[in-house]
Amino acid sequence: MRRVVVWSIAAGGLALAAGAAFVIAAPERNLGPVFIEGSRPVTEEQVRQKLASDGWINVQVVRRGRLVLAMGSKDGRTDAVAVDVSTGRLRIDDDDDDD
């Protein structure tokens, strides 16, 4: 009977450790909108080409760590985007405070 209890506790501990390892090892889920299809790494040049094909002009692109920051004009408005280079998704910025 003791052996069954010991094995049950050991199996539960192993399952807990495996679950924790999965959570730690799981990649960060970036749920931003898709900017470049494929969910794969993208380059500065791909971001520049995508913006140009979407009608942006005077595009300036800079790499900052895992982000590509781009600024340009479209329809008379200047705007900026940040693209995660590992996924091709737009970075969601929750800071809506314009103060």
Order of alpha helices (4+ residues) and beta strands (2+ residues): alpha-alpha-beta-beta-beta
